[in-house]
Amino acid sequence: MKKLLLFLSFLLFFPAVPVIAGTAPTISKEELKAQLGSENLVLLDVRSGRDWSSSEFKITGAIRSPGSDFATWSKLYPKDKTIVLYCA
């Protein structure tokens, strides 16, 4: 099973997630670029409100999934995929 990749900033949205700062796996920009387009990658843009709408930087192929909807979308994606969340 592939690792679930989370950015540390994800913790800002979900302080109840049982991940201690510094232990959440991260991925570099270069590593992410190498995986873009892969069938095994699920890329979620979890930025909220104005952070998302006012940003000129959106990754092609990313799925907009507001962090506040975690309980819903966390069940939608196969656990055998590499899931990358990104936010501001």
C-alpha positions in Angstrom: 0.0 0.0 0.0 1.4 3.4 -1.0 2.1 6.0 1.6 -0.4 8.7 2.3 1.4 11.9 1.7 0.4 14.9 3.7 1.8 18.4 3.9 2.4 19.6 7.4 0.2 22.6 6.7 -2.7 20.0 6.5 -2.5 20.0 10.3 -3.8 23.5 10.4 -7.1 22.3 9.0 -7.4 19.2 11.1 -5.8 19.5 14.5 -7.7 16.4 15.6 -5.9 14.2 13.1 -3.6 11.9 15.1 -0.4 13.1 13.3 2.3 14.9 15.3 3.9 17.8 13.5 7.2 16.7 11.9 6.0 13.1 11.4 3.6 13.7 8.5 5.3 12.6 5.2 6.0 15.4 2.8 6.9 15.5 -0.9 9.1 18.0 -2.7 8.0 20.0 -5.6 10.3 18.0 -7.9 9.0 14.6 -6.6 5.4 15.8 -7.2 6.2 16.9 -10.7 7.6 13.5 -11.5 4.4 11.8 -10.4 1.9 14.2 -12.1 -0.2 12.3 -14.6 0.3 9.0 -12.9 -2.8 6.8 -12.4 -1.5 6.1 -8.9 -1.6 9.8 -7.8 -4.6 11.6 -6.3 -3.8 15.3 -5.9 -6.2 17.3 -3.7 -6.1 21.0 -3.4 -7.5 21.6 0.2 -7.1 25.3 0.3 -10.2 27.2 1.6 -12.1 30.2 0.5 -10.0 33.1 -0.6 -6.8 31.2 -0.5 -8.1 29.0 -3.3 -10.1 31.5 -5.3 -7.5 34.3 -5.3 -4.5 32.1 -6.1 -3.0 32.2 -9.5 -1.3 28.9 -8.7 -3.4 25.9 -9.3 -1.9 22.5 -10.2 -3.5 21.0 -13.4 -5.3 17.8 -12.5 -5.7 18.6 -8.9 -9.2 18.0 -7.4 -10.6 20.8 -5.4 -11.6 19.3 -2.0 -12.0 21.8 0.8 -10.4 20.8 4.0 -13.6 21.3 5.8 -15.1 18.4 3.9 -12.4 15.9 5.1 -15.0 13.4 6.5 -16.6 13.1 3.1 -13.7 13.1 0.7 -11.4 11.0 2.8 -13.7 8.0 2.1 -13.8 8.7 -1.7 -10.3 7.8 -2.7 -8.7 4.3 -2.8 -6.2 3.7 0.0 -3.8 2.1 -2.5 -3.2 5.4 -4.3 -0.7 8.0 -3.4 -2.8 10.9 -2.0 -1.2 14.3 -1.9 -2.9 17.2 -0.2 -1.7 20.7 -0.7 -2.8 24.1 0.7 -1.6 27.6 1.3 
